Amino acid sequence: MQRIIKAMSQSTRLKILMLLSNNVLCACELEYILGITQSAVSQHMRILKEANLVKEFREGQWVFYALNEECLKEAGEKLKIIASGLMSNEGIEREIEKLEYLKEHPIINCDRPAIFKKRL
């Protein structure tokens, strides 16, 4: 899961995934569309392949890429589970109690900018 999150944490790789959502594209097409070099495409595709998000097909000298839809579906399901855990505060009850305590008893005198004073 870490590899998937890392792979999806960069805007160019997200663009590549979006472009591949309905298309099989060759490396040269990605170069043109994204305005990046062949070596940059190769680096991004290496990371996406290591995360198993993209499949690679070779035909002669040409390299084509497509989404690994099965992997994306599994990743989406895992992300839903993670998100629901984050929303429920499960596993961080103690930390939430400390946050509530700080709201009532400010023991740390940090000089917060006005925009952040609302949060705590």
PyMOL commands that place a pseudoatom at each C-alpha (Angstrom):
pseudoatom trace, name=CA, resn=MET, resi=1, chain=A, elem=C, hetatm=0, pos=[0.000, 0.000, 0.000]
pseudoatom trace, name=CA, resn=GLN, resi=2, chain=A, elem=C, hetatm=0, pos=[2.924, 2.356, 0.715]
pseudoatom trace, name=CA, resn=ARG, resi=3, chain=A, elem=C, hetatm=0, pos=[4.163, 2.012, -2.860]
pseudoatom trace, name=CA, resn=ILE, resi=4, chain=A, elem=C, hetatm=0, pos=[0.721, 2.872, -4.186]
pseudoatom trace, name=CA, resn=ILE, resi=5, chain=A, elem=C, hetatm=0, pos=[0.458, 5.967, -2.006]
pseudoatom trace, name=CA, resn=LYS, resi=6, chain=A, elem=C, hetatm=0, pos=[3.985, 7.039, -2.985]
pseudoatom trace, name=CA, resn=ALA, resi=7, chain=A, elem=C, hetatm=0, pos=[3.225, 6.478, -6.660]
pseudoatom trace, name=CA, resn=MET, resi=8, chain=A, elem=C, hetatm=0, pos=[0.044, 8.527, -6.447]
pseudoatom trace, name=CA, resn=SER, resi=9, chain=A, elem=C, hetatm=0, pos=[1.616, 11.346, -4.439]
pseudoatom trace, name=CA, resn=GLN, resi=10, chain=A, elem=C, hetatm=0, pos=[3.110, 13.113, -7.453]
pseudoatom trace, name=CA, resn=SER, resi=11, chain=A, elem=C, hetatm=0, pos=[0.975, 15.234, -9.792]
pseudoatom trace, name=CA, resn=THR, resi=12, chain=A, elem=C, hetatm=0, pos=[2.531, 13.994, -13.051]
pseudoatom trace, name=CA, resn=ARG, resi=13, chain=A, elem=C, hetatm=0, pos=[1.914, 10.373, -12.077]
pseudoatom trace, name=CA, resn=LEU, resi=14, chain=A, elem=C, hetatm=0, pos=[-1.692, 11.217, -11.223]
pseudoatom trace, name=CA, resn=LYS, resi=15, chain=A, elem=C, hetatm=0, pos=[-2.050, 12.792, -14.660]
pseudoatom trace, name=CA, resn=ILE, resi=16, chain=A, elem=C, hetatm=0, pos=[-0.623, 9.649, -16.238]
pseudoatom trace, name=CA, resn=LEU, resi=17, chain=A, elem=C, hetatm=0, pos=[-3.125, 7.485, -14.370]
pseudoatom trace, name=CA, resn=MET, resi=18, chain=A, elem=C, hetatm=0, pos=[-5.970, 9.747, -15.469]
pseudoatom trace, name=CA, resn=LEU, resi=19, chain=A, elem=C, hetatm=0, pos=[-4.781, 9.644, -19.097]
pseudoatom trace, name=CA, resn=LEU, resi=20, chain=A, elem=C, hetatm=0, pos=[-4.563, 5.857, -18.962]
pseudoatom trace, name=CA, resn=SER, resi=21, chain=A, elem=C, hetatm=0, pos=[-8.025, 5.505, -17.452]
pseudoatom trace, name=CA, resn=ASN, resi=22, chain=A, elem=C, hetatm=0, pos=[-9.608, 5.200, -20.914]
pseudoatom trace, name=CA, resn=ASN, resi=23, chain=A, elem=C, hetatm=0, pos=[-6.574, 4.765, -23.139]
pseudoatom trace, name=CA, resn=VAL, resi=24, chain=A, elem=C, hetatm=0, pos=[-3.605, 2.559, -23.885]
pseudoatom trace, name=CA, resn=LEU, resi=25, chain=A, elem=C, hetatm=0, pos=[-0.741, 4.947, -24.593]
pseudoatom trace, name=CA, resn=CYS, resi=26, chain=A, elem=C, hetatm=0, pos=[2.824, 4.549, -25.743]
pseudoatom trace, name=CA, resn=ALA, resi=27, chain=A, elem=C, hetatm=0, pos=[5.722, 6.278, -24.014]
pseudoatom trace, name=CA, resn=CYS, resi=28, chain=A, elem=C, hetatm=0, pos=[6.181, 8.759, -26.870]
pseudoatom trace, name=CA, resn=GLU, resi=29, chain=A, elem=C, hetatm=0, pos=[2.521, 9.800, -26.606]
pseudoatom trace, name=CA, resn=LEU, resi=30, chain=A, elem=C, hetatm=0, pos=[2.956, 10.436, -22.881]
pseudoatom trace, name=CA, resn=GLU, resi=31, chain=A, elem=C, hetatm=0, pos=[6.076, 12.503, -23.631]
pseudoatom trace, name=CA, resn=TYR, resi=32, chain=A, elem=C, hetatm=0, pos=[4.128, 14.675, -26.050]
pseudoatom trace, name=CA, resn=ILE, resi=33, chain=A, elem=C, hetatm=0, pos=[0.971, 15.039, -23.965]
pseudoatom trace, name=CA, resn=LEU, resi=34, chain=A, elem=C, hetatm=0, pos=[2.808, 15.844, -20.718]
pseudoatom trace, name=CA, resn=GLY, resi=35, chain=A, elem=C, hetatm=0, pos=[5.645, 17.836, -22.281]
pseudoatom trace, name=CA, resn=ILE, resi=36, chain=A, elem=C, hetatm=0, pos=[8.320, 15.843, -20.474]
pseudoatom trace, name=CA, resn=THR, resi=37, chain=A, elem=C, hetatm=0, pos=[11.391, 13.929, -21.625]
pseudoatom trace, name=CA, resn=GLN, resi=38, chain=A, elem=C, hetatm=0, pos=[11.568, 10.228, -22.384]
pseudoatom trace, name=CA, resn=SER, resi=39, chain=A, elem=C, hetatm=0, pos=[13.709, 9.674, -19.298]
pseudoatom trace, name=CA, resn=ALA, resi=40, chain=A, elem=C, hetatm=0, pos=[11.122, 11.445, -17.113]
pseudoatom trace, name=CA, resn=VAL, resi=41, chain=A, elem=C, hetatm=0, pos=[8.360, 9.239, -18.573]
pseudoatom trace, name=CA, resn=SER, resi=42, chain=A, elem=C, hetatm=0, pos=[10.523, 6.175, -17.865]
pseudoatom trace, name=CA, resn=GLN, resi=43, chain=A, elem=C, hetatm=0, pos=[11.081, 7.214, -14.247]
pseudoatom trace, name=CA, resn=HIS, resi=44, chain=A, elem=C, hetatm=0, pos=[7.386, 7.860, -13.628]
pseudoatom trace, name=CA, resn=MET, resi=45, chain=A, elem=C, hetatm=0, pos=[6.381, 4.605, -15.306]
pseudoatom trace, name=CA, resn=ARG, resi=46, chain=A, elem=C, hetatm=0, pos=[8.949, 2.649, -13.283]
pseudoatom trace, name=CA, resn=ILE, resi=47, chain=A, elem=C, hetatm=0, pos=[7.374, 3.909, -10.053]
pseudoatom trace, name=CA, resn=LEU, resi=48, chain=A, elem=C, hetatm=0, pos=[3.844, 3.217, -11.309]
pseudoatom trace, name=CA, resn=LYS, resi=49, chain=A, elem=C, hetatm=0, pos=[4.840, -0.310, -12.419]
pseudoatom trace, name=CA, resn=GLU, resi=50, chain=A, elem=C, hetatm=0, pos=[6.550, -1.025, -9.074]
pseudoatom trace, name=CA, resn=ALA, resi=51, chain=A, elem=C, hetatm=0, pos=[3.279, -0.069, -7.386]
pseudoatom trace, name=CA, resn=ASN, resi=52, chain=A, elem=C, hetatm=0, pos=[1.517, -2.431, -9.824]
pseudoatom trace, name=CA, resn=LEU, resi=53, chain=A, elem=C, hetatm=0, pos=[-0.773, 0.397, -10.973]
pseudoatom trace, name=CA, resn=VAL, resi=54, chain=A, elem=C, hetatm=0, pos=[0.243, 0.136, -14.629]
pseudoatom trace, name=CA, resn=LYS, resi=55, chain=A, elem=C, hetatm=0, pos=[0.829, -2.718, -17.044]
pseudoatom trace, name=CA, resn=GLU, resi=56, chain=A, elem=C, hetatm=0, pos=[3.479, -2.540, -19.744]
pseudoatom trace, name=CA, resn=PHE, resi=57, chain=A, elem=C, hetatm=0, pos=[3.209, -4.102, -23.202]
pseudoatom trace, name=CA, resn=ARG, resi=58, chain=A, elem=C, hetatm=0, pos=[6.009, -4.229, -25.753]
pseudoatom trace, name=CA, resn=GLU, resi=59, chain=A, elem=C, hetatm=0, pos=[5.497, -4.421, -29.476]
pseudoatom trace, name=CA, resn=GLY, resi=60, chain=A, elem=C, hetatm=0, pos=[8.763, -4.228, -31.347]
pseudoatom trace, name=CA, resn=GLN, resi=61, chain=A, elem=C, hetatm=0, pos=[10.526, -1.059, -30.275]
pseudoatom trace, name=CA, resn=TRP, resi=62, chain=A, elem=C, hetatm=0, pos=[7.342, 0.465, -28.865]
pseudoatom trace, name=CA, resn=VAL, resi=63, chain=A, elem=C, hetatm=0, pos=[6.296, 0.346, -25.216]
pseudoatom trace, name=CA, resn=PHE, resi=64, chain=A, elem=C, hetatm=0, pos=[2.615, 0.724, -24.404]
pseudoatom trace, name=CA, resn=TYR, resi=65, chain=A, elem=C, hetatm=0, pos=[1.021, 1.304, -21.021]
pseudoatom trace, name=CA, resn=ALA, resi=66, chain=A, elem=C, hetatm=0, pos=[-2.410, 0.563, -19.593]
pseudoatom trace, name=CA, resn=LEU, resi=67, chain=A, elem=C, hetatm=0, pos=[-3.960, 0.775, -16.141]
pseudoatom trace, name=CA, resn=ASN, resi=68, chain=A, elem=C, hetatm=0, pos=[-3.925, -2.289, -13.946]
pseudoatom trace, name=CA, resn=GLU, resi=69, chain=A, elem=C, hetatm=0, pos=[-7.593, -1.891, -13.105]
pseudoatom trace, name=CA, resn=GLU, resi=70, chain=A, elem=C, hetatm=0, pos=[-7.659, -4.830, -10.699]
pseudoatom trace, name=CA, resn=CYS, resi=71, chain=A, elem=C, hetatm=0, pos=[-4.905, -3.304, -8.577]
pseudoatom trace, name=CA, resn=LEU, resi=72, chain=A, elem=C, hetatm=0, pos=[-6.596, 0.103, -8.614]
pseudoatom trace, name=CA, resn=LYS, resi=73, chain=A, elem=C, hetatm=0, pos=[-9.861, -1.444, -7.476]
pseudoatom trace, name=CA, resn=GLU, resi=74, chain=A, elem=C, hetatm=0, pos=[-8.116, -3.226, -4.578]
pseudoatom trace, name=CA, resn=ALA, resi=75, chain=A, elem=C, hetatm=0, pos=[-6.249, -0.034, -3.646]
pseudoatom trace, name=CA, resn=GLY, resi=76, chain=A, elem=C, hetatm=0, pos=[-9.514, 1.917, -3.671]
pseudoatom trace, name=CA, resn=GLU, resi=77, chain=A, elem=C, hetatm=0, pos=[-11.104, -0.581, -1.292]
pseudoatom trace, name=CA, resn=LYS, resi=78, chain=A, elem=C, hetatm=0, pos=[-8.110, -0.390, 1.060]
pseudoatom trace, name=CA, resn=LEU, resi=79, chain=A, elem=C, hetatm=0, pos=[-8.154, 3.417, 0.966]
pseudoatom trace, name=CA, resn=LYS, resi=80, chain=A, elem=C, hetatm=0, pos=[-11.852, 3.380, 1.903]
pseudoatom trace, name=CA, resn=ILE, resi=81, chain=A, elem=C, hetatm=0, pos=[-11.025, 1.225, 4.931]
pseudoatom trace, name=CA, resn=ILE, resi=82, chain=A, elem=C, hetatm=0, pos=[-8.177, 3.548, 5.919]
pseudoatom trace, name=CA, resn=ALA, resi=83, chain=A, elem=C, hetatm=0, pos=[-10.370, 6.630, 5.470]
pseudoatom trace, name=CA, resn=SER, resi=84, chain=A, elem=C, hetatm=0, pos=[-13.171, 5.160, 7.574]
pseudoatom trace, name=CA, resn=GLY, resi=85, chain=A, elem=C, hetatm=0, pos=[-10.627, 4.373, 10.296]
pseudoatom trace, name=CA, resn=LEU, resi=86, chain=A, elem=C, hetatm=0, pos=[-9.362, 7.954, 10.198]
pseudoatom trace, name=CA, resn=MET, resi=87, chain=A, elem=C, hetatm=0, pos=[-12.891, 9.324, 10.405]
pseudoatom trace, name=CA, resn=SER, resi=88, chain=A, elem=C, hetatm=0, pos=[-13.733, 7.141, 13.409]
pseudoatom trace, name=CA, resn=ASN, resi=89, chain=A, elem=C, hetatm=0, pos=[-10.606, 8.150, 15.358]
pseudoatom trace, name=CA, resn=GLU, resi=90, chain=A, elem=C, hetatm=0, pos=[-10.082, 4.462, 16.065]
pseudoatom trace, name=CA, resn=GLY, resi=91, chain=A, elem=C, hetatm=0, pos=[-6.655, 3.854, 17.586]
pseudoatom trace, name=CA, resn=ILE, resi=92, chain=A, elem=C, hetatm=0, pos=[-6.040, 7.462, 18.606]
pseudoatom trace, name=CA, resn=GLU, resi=93, chain=A, elem=C, hetatm=0, pos=[-8.474, 7.795, 21.502]
pseudoatom trace, name=CA, resn=ARG, resi=94, chain=A, elem=C, hetatm=0, pos=[-5.686, 8.758, 23.911]
pseudoatom trace, name=CA, resn=GLU, resi=95, chain=A, elem=C, hetatm=0, pos=[-4.438, 11.473, 21.576]
pseudoatom trace, name=CA, resn=ILE, resi=96, chain=A, elem=C, hetatm=0, pos=[-7.981, 12.843, 21.162]
pseudoatom trace, name=CA, resn=GLU, resi=97, chain=A, elem=C, hetatm=0, pos=[-8.296, 13.012, 24.964]
pseudoatom trace, name=CA, resn=LYS, resi=98, chain=A, elem=C, hetatm=0, pos=[-5.048, 15.000, 25.128]
pseudoatom trace, name=CA, resn=LEU, resi=99, chain=A, elem=C, hetatm=0, pos=[-6.315, 17.363, 22.428]
pseudoatom trace, name=CA, resn=GLU, resi=100, chain=A, elem=C, hetatm=0, pos=[-9.538, 17.923, 24.358]
pseudoatom trace, name=CA, resn=TYR, resi=101, chain=A, elem=C, hetatm=0, pos=[-7.486, 18.581, 27.516]
pseudoatom trace, name=CA, resn=LEU, resi=102, chain=A, elem=C, hetatm=0, pos=[-5.383, 21.172, 25.672]
pseudoatom trace, name=CA, resn=LYS, resi=103, chain=A, elem=C, hetatm=0, pos=[-8.525, 22.952, 24.540]
pseudoatom trace, name=CA, resn=GLU, resi=104, chain=A, elem=C, hetatm=0, pos=[-9.556, 23.387, 28.179]
pseudoatom trace, name=CA, resn=HIS, resi=105, chain=A, elem=C, hetatm=0, pos=[-6.076, 23.778, 29.747]
pseudoatom trace, name=CA, resn=PRO, resi=106, chain=A, elem=C, hetatm=0, pos=[-3.590, 25.382, 27.357]
pseudoatom trace, name=CA, resn=ILE, resi=107, chain=A, elem=C, hetatm=0, pos=[-0.232, 24.234, 28.723]
pseudoatom trace, name=CA, resn=ILE, resi=108, chain=A, elem=C, hetatm=0, pos=[1.778, 25.089, 25.654]
pseudoatom trace, name=CA, resn=ASN, resi=109, chain=A, elem=C, hetatm=0, pos=[2.262, 28.759, 24.946]
pseudoatom trace, name=CA, resn=CYS, resi=110, chain=A, elem=C, hetatm=0, pos=[2.937, 28.771, 21.247]
pseudoatom trace, name=CA, resn=ASP, resi=111, chain=A, elem=C, hetatm=0, pos=[2.347, 31.948, 19.310]
pseudoatom trace, name=CA, resn=ARG, resi=112, chain=A, elem=C, hetatm=0, pos=[-0.212, 30.746, 16.783]
pseudoatom trace, name=CA, resn=PRO, resi=113, chain=A, elem=C, hetatm=0, pos=[-1.028, 32.857, 13.758]
pseudoatom trace, name=CA, resn=ALA, resi=114, chain=A, elem=C, hetatm=0, pos=[-4.654, 34.023, 13.894]
pseudoatom trace, name=CA, resn=ILE, resi=115, chain=A, elem=C, hetatm=0, pos=[-5.706, 31.606, 11.164]
pseudoatom trace, name=CA, resn=PHE, resi=116, chain=A, elem=C, hetatm=0, pos=[-4.672, 28.630, 13.332]
pseudoatom trace, name=CA, resn=LYS, resi=117, chain=A, elem=C, hetatm=0, pos=[-6.171, 29.846, 16.606]
pseudoatom trace, name=CA, resn=LYS, resi=118, chain=A, elem=C, hetatm=0, pos=[-9.593, 28.593, 15.547]
pseudoatom trace, name=CA, resn=ARG, resi=119, chain=A, elem=C, hetatm=0, pos=[-8.384, 24.993, 15.150]
pseudoatom trace, name=CA, resn=LEU, resi=120, chain=A, elem=C, hetatm=0, pos=[-7.501, 24.311, 18.772]
for i in range(1, 120): cmd.bond("trace and resi %d" % i, "trace and resi %d" % (i + 1))
show_as sticks, trace
zoom trace
